[in-house]
Amino acid sequence: MTLQKTIGKYVLPLLGVALISTAPTASLAETQAEWLKRAQVGPTAPAKQDWKAIEAAARKEGKVVIYSVSSRIFKLVKKFKKKYGIDIVGHDLTSRVQLEKFQREYKAGVHQVDVLFNNETPHLLNDFLANKKVWNFVPSSVAGDLAENEKTPFLVQRWSSRIIMYNGVKYPNGAPIDNLWDLTRKEWRGKFLMINPLESGVEANVIQTILQHPKEMAAAYEKEFGGKIKYSKAVKKAAKKNPLIGKPNAAMEWLHRLLKNKPVFIGSTSKIFKGVAAVKQDNPPMGIATFSRLRKNKKGQYNAQPAYNVYPTFGVAYPTVLTIADRAPHPNAAKLLIRYMVEEGHKPWNVIGDYAARESVEKEQVKKFNVPPFKKTGLWMIDQNHIYESKYSFVLLYLALK
């Protein structure tokens, strides 16, 4: 297999679109303009939302179909049905699989999904919103409780994150590391769990975000080792051979040393959590997993803790968003479900590590879960455009270093 094909094998799936043409489909039953007029979203959205009319129309539609990144969507089905008489037809799909499925259906002129609940926002933004395949919708009832970046380009339901966690029973006084460079030391060789970034768009986004902070990683190196960083032959060679990678920097060197230290690739954050958190083990690993997995801590069985004090960051945050699919068959039910999921239906996601976008809810979470406010966690935020634009060079670098 040529290098170009090898890179393409990983880049396209990480973009969430697989090997799919993006050419428009002709002869759709309902044109986009006709649907927009009926759905009243995007350019046809009224200045003021009439929720009585939306609810009445939603009840007539009878159901709403959602592709959901979270299995917790099924906890809403009975209550939503009882309150509105509307069925939620949920599909529990990773963000990457959602986008692949939706793209295939859209190309074929099949419009069966109403709402995407998704956290692959770099690609949702650049491949779907930009091409008017999805539409942003912000319920007026919560608009005042959201920051501007939580209303545009997408409605953010919550802030998710991948964080470094450790076993709280083995290390009752805090994390056994205090610097990201510690993960490159021999004592953590083969003892750090993560998802393979070439198989997970979100994990790739996390590593790309760290790579976006070379100055901070250089400062962290000096703090840890007391001297200026020196680049390995592998990093120099990768940069020289592939100009798209750019000049060697501390973040690249960190990635190289991390991979050289043999992290253990696990297929899901749930398994990583269990691998780290299981209390009956003498020499537990650390790992990077979804912050909200800590809700699964159970006395005598699992005890994972967030490594808050790791410098220069203990994790990367990203938005989990709600958006309406273009030509959704049940647009009013979609609006109603979206509002429900950021209001009373938010309950399944009101857990430690899932920071609500709504400011009033987040304040309650800080008190309830004894966590720092989201803005004070020290998490690095993903840059959606940078991640999208640099995906090719990231895969190029990763393949050169692994």
Beta strands, then each sheet from edge to edge (+ up, - down):
strand 1: 63-68
strand 2: 87-92
strand 3: 115-118
strand 4: 134-135
strand 5: 155-167
strand 6: 192-194
strand 7: 264-265
strand 8: 286-290
strand 9: 304-306
strand 10: 315-325
strand 11: 355-356
strand 12: 380-381
sheet 1: 2+ 1+ 3+ 10- 4+
sheet 2: 2+ 1+ 3+ 10- 5+ 8- 6- 7-
sheet 3: 2+ 1+ 3+ 10- 12-
sheet 4: 2+ 1+ 3+ 10- 5+ 9-
sheet 5: 2+ 1+ 3+ 10- 5+ 11-
end
